[in-house]
Structure formats: structure tokens, C-alpha cells
Amino acid sequence: MVSCAGNREIRRMGPLGPIRHVLSRMGARWLKLGALVVMAGAAILAHYLTPASGGHLLLHDVYARILYLPVILAGFWFGWRGGLLCAFLVGAAYFPHIYQHLGGRIFSLNLNRTLEAVVYLLVGGTTGWLADRLRRSHHRLERQSRQLAETLSALTERTREVFTAEEQLRRADRLAALGQLTTGLAHEIRNPLGSLRGAAEILSDPETPPDTRRRFSGVLVEEVERLDGVLKNFLDYARAQKDGGSGSSDLCPVLARLATLLGKRLDSAGIRLELNLPAQPPALAIGEDLLQQVLLNLMLNAIEAMPAGGTLSVSARPEAGDGRCRITVADTGPGIPKDIRERIFDPFFTTKSSGTGLGLSIVHKIVTGHHGQVSVLDREGAGASLIVELPLA
């Protein structure tokens, strides 16, 4: 089996790469065979050329040990078959020397020399078997490596597709939000424009009575103010997207200003204002103007939800564990129906006959832009409670 590196090398060799690769492997195999023949032949020849008497016995022991080298290499290079074949040939060539050295007495006290050929077979077979196991393990690891590489490549491709799909979804969400904003803004502007056009046509008629002129002049002013309010709310919503979480403010002065600002409206609607604040109200990580805008929108919504009067309560409780302050604005109106509760923060969504539906959207943008969150407490039929959580300064 050819490794990944070998495959890449063959591809780099061009159209004749496979043929060159086979010739290269055949050449390497013949070189190995030649090396085995040279090593084994030299040791066997040394046996026959060295006298078997006197002080030369030690040399014959050395030559016998040298013959293990070609046997081991044959097993390592050519597996158990190559190891056994080389051991058999070495033993066959070595056996006549043993017979000559022992004077025809093969089974004598020097039986260890006779069994040398058997040991060659054991060494060659064992080395070849171990080499085959090592080779199979190597091939198995290469196969697993290729499978892992293919899996990684497929996983990388799937990850790229997921990221692409996610980016497309984000782009689609942004386009959908932009379309919703554009549609809502166009709807809010179209109605005043229709009224302005009708009033202008009536005022352009020279036969229109003075009283009618005065009445429709007032309509012109009202619709222009309505248009101005729509654009102001839309600009506030856009500014809420860009304002960051900088600055700090104290809750008490902001609520005091709002109580003064809304005092006459609260009295005329028969609404009682309750403030439940801690002895030492915390400083919040938000500018005073933005905090006032958040609380003003929530309190105006609560006032509009109680046309027959009621109680508007604002409470604050620091959460020391997570470094936030929990502000609750609650009313005693009819509450928010469950089916629209998840949509009240959508831009231009409103259930009122008048209004742009941007008030709560502005609140949501400002609060989330300052690393806070705003939610609705489930109190259907018992009034609405909107909860704002802002980080402490």
C-alpha cells in the first residue's frame, strides 16, 4: 500500500509516475537482495577459507553470529517468507562447513553448532512475522489517517457551509428588520399626508367658508405635528441603536423630574404614583437622558393603559449578586394579552388607534445597548409589569 506522501510524489512525477515508481521499488528490492547475498556470501566464504583448528575457532563463532545479520534484514525487508527463505539458504550453505568442522560427527558434544541453522530459521521467521505485523499496523494507521483527513476536509466544508448559511440568515434578518421599519414608517407618514392633502384641497377652494378654513387650518397644524412626532420617535429609535453603555446616573433625581413632568397628566387621569425605592438608590451605568427616556416611555404606556384611573408604581431593587439593578414599572390596567406579549418590542407594533409603536422599541434598544435586558411579567388581567435590568455603575 502506498502512503499519502507516496501518492503525492507519484502525481508530481507526471503521467509516467506509476511506471517510474514501480521501477524505483523494483530497483530498491534488487539492491536489498544484493546486499543480503553479499553479506551472507562473505560470512559463508570466510567460514570455508578460515582453518577449523587452533586459535581460529573464535573467528568461526564470529562468522556464525555475522550470519544473523542477513537473516534479520531479510525478515525485516521481505516478511516472514523472506526471513525463512534466507535462513534456510544460509543454513544450507553453513551446514557443510559444520559437518567438515566436526569431522562427520554432527550430533556430538558441539551440538550447539549444529543447531545454529535451526536458530537461523527461528530468528528469520520471528523477525519476518514481527516486521509483517509492524507493516500492517503502519498501513492501518495510514488508512485511518487518510480517513481522518477526508473527514476533517468534509467537516471543514460543512462548517464553511454553516457559517455561510448563518451569514445569509443574519443578512436576511437585517433586511427583514429594515423592511419592517420602512413599511411601518411609510404607513405612519401616509395617513398624515392624506389628511394634509384633503385639508389643502379644501383650503384651496375660494368658496370655502371662514369657519371651515379655520377648522382645516387646525387640521393642517395637527397633522404636521403628528408627522414631526413620528420622525422624532424614529430618530430616537435610530439613536438608541448607536448609543453605547457609557455614563452613569442616579435614579432618584430622574424619577423626581418625571413625577413633576407627568404630575398634571397623572392627576387628570386619576392615577396615583407610588415610588418604592431603597434607602440609598444605586447609581446606574447609563446616562441620565437615556434613563429618563426609558422610564418616561414606560410610564406613558402605563398611563395610557389606565384611562379610568388606577395606580402606577415604580420600584427599584439592587441585585448585588450579578451587579445589576432591577426596576419595575407596574400599572393596574387590563394587562398585556399573551398572544402579543412577544411582539410589544417590535418597531411600529401597536394596538392603539394612535401612536407609532416605537416607544417600547426605543426602550428595548437603549436597555440592550447598555448590556441590560427588559422583560414583561405575566400579570394578564391584573395589570402590566415591565422589568428593566441595568448594570450598576
Residue pairs with C-beta under 8 A, 6 or more apart in sequence:
1 139
1 142
1 143
2 10
2 21
3 142
4 142
4 145
4 146
4 149
6 21
9 17
9 21
10 17
10 18
10 21
11 17
13 20
13 21
32 73
32 77
32 78
35 70
35 73
36 70
36 73
36 74
36 86
39 66
39 69
39 70
39 73
40 67
40 70
40 86
40 89
40 90
40 93
43 63
43 66
43 67
43 70
44 67
44 90
44 93
44 94
44 97
46 59
46 63
47 60
47 63
47 64
47 94
47 97
48 97
50 56
50 59
50 60
50 63
52 60
52 100
52 101
60 101
64 94
64 113
64 116
67 90
67 94
67 120
68 120
68 123
70 86
70 90
71 83
71 86
71 87
71 90
71 120
71 123
71 124
71 127
72 83
72 123
72 124
72 127
74 82
74 83
74 85
74 86
74 87
74 124
74 128
75 82
75 83
75 84
75 86
75 123
75 124
75 125
75 126
75 127
75 128
75 129
75 130
75 131
76 83
76 127
76 128
76 131
77 131
78 85
78 86
78 128
79 128
79 129
79 131
79 132
79 135
80 124
80 125
80 128
80 129
80 131
80 132
81 128
82 124
82 128
83 123
83 124
83 125
83 126
83 127
83 128
83 129
83 131
84 121
84 124
84 125
84 128
85 124
86 124
87 117
87 120
87 121
87 122
87 123
87 124
87 125
88 120
88 121
90 117
90 120
91 116
91 117
91 118
91 120
91 121
92 117
94 116
94 117
94 120
95 117
98 106
98 113
98 114
98 116
98 117
99 106
101 113
102 108
102 110
102 113
102 114
106 114
107 114
177 347
180 346
180 347
180 348
181 347
181 348
183 348
184 347
184 348
184 356
184 357
185 230
185 234
185 348
187 348
188 230
188 348
188 356
189 227
189 230
192 223
192 224
192 226
192 227
192 230
193 227
195 219
195 223
196 220
196 223
196 224
199 216
199 217
199 219
199 220
199 223
200 220
202 208
202 212
202 216
203 213
203 216
203 217
203 220
208 216
229 356
230 356
233 356
233 358
233 359
233 362
234 356
234 358
236 293
236 358
236 362
237 347
237 358
237 361
237 362
237 365
240 290
240 362
240 365
240 366
240 369
241 365
241 369
243 287
243 290
243 366
243 369
243 370
244 369
244 370
245 285
245 286
245 369
245 370
245 371
245 391
246 287
247 285
247 286
247 287
247 288
247 290
248 283
248 284
248 285
248 286
248 287
248 393
249 283
249 284
249 286
249 287
249 288
249 291
249 393
250 281
250 283
250 284
250 288
251 277
251 281
251 282
251 284
251 291
251 316
251 325
251 327
252 277
252 281
253 288
254 288
254 291
254 292
254 295
255 275
255 277
255 295
255 314
257 292
258 292
258 295
258 296
258 299
259 273
259 275
261 296
262 273
262 296
262 299
262 300
262 303
265 303
266 272
266 273
266 303
266 312
269 303
269 306
269 307
269 309
270 308
270 309
270 310
271 303
271 306
271 309
271 310
271 311
271 312
272 310
272 311
272 312
273 311
273 312
273 313
273 314
274 311
274 312
274 313
274 314
275 313
275 314
275 315
276 313
276 314
276 315
276 316
277 315
277 316
278 316
278 317
278 318
281 316
282 316
282 318
282 325
282 392
282 393
283 392
283 393
284 291
284 325
284 390
284 391
284 392
284 393
285 370
285 371
285 390
285 391
285 392
285 393
286 294
286 366
286 370
286 372
286 390
290 366
290 370
291 390
293 362
293 363
293 366
294 362
294 363
294 366
294 367
294 388
295 314
295 327
295 329
297 359
297 360
297 362
297 363
298 329
298 360
298 363
298 386
298 388
299 312
299 314
299 329
300 359
301 359
301 360
301 386
302 312
302 329
302 330
302 331
302 333
302 384
303 312
303 331
304 352
305 331
305 333
305 334
305 383
305 384
306 312
306 331
306 332
306 333
310 331
310 332
310 333
310 383
311 331
311 332
312 329
312 330
312 331
313 328
313 329
313 330
313 331
314 327
314 328
314 329
314 330
315 327
315 328
315 330
316 325
316 326
316 327
316 328
317 325
317 326
317 328
318 324
318 325
318 326
318 392
319 325
319 326
319 389
323 391
323 392
324 372
324 389
324 390
324 391
324 392
325 389
325 390
325 391
325 392
326 387
326 388
326 389
327 387
327 388
327 389
327 390
328 377
328 385
328 386
328 387
328 388
329 385
329 386
329 388
330 377
330 379
330 383
330 384
330 385
330 386
331 383
331 384
331 385
332 382
332 383
333 383
333 384
334 381
334 383
335 379
335 380
335 381
335 382
335 383
335 384
336 344
336 376
336 380
336 384
337 380
338 378
338 380
340 349
340 351
341 376
341 378
343 349
344 360
344 376
345 360
345 361
345 363
345 364
345 374
346 357
346 361
347 357
347 358
347 361
348 356
348 357
348 358
348 361
349 357
349 361
350 356
350 357
363 374
363 386
363 388
364 374
367 373
367 374
367 388
367 389
367 390
368 374
370 390
370 391
371 391
372 388
372 389
372 390
372 391
373 388
373 389
374 386
374 387
374 388
374 389
375 386
375 387
376 384
376 385
376 386
376 387
377 384
377 385
377 386
377 387
379 385
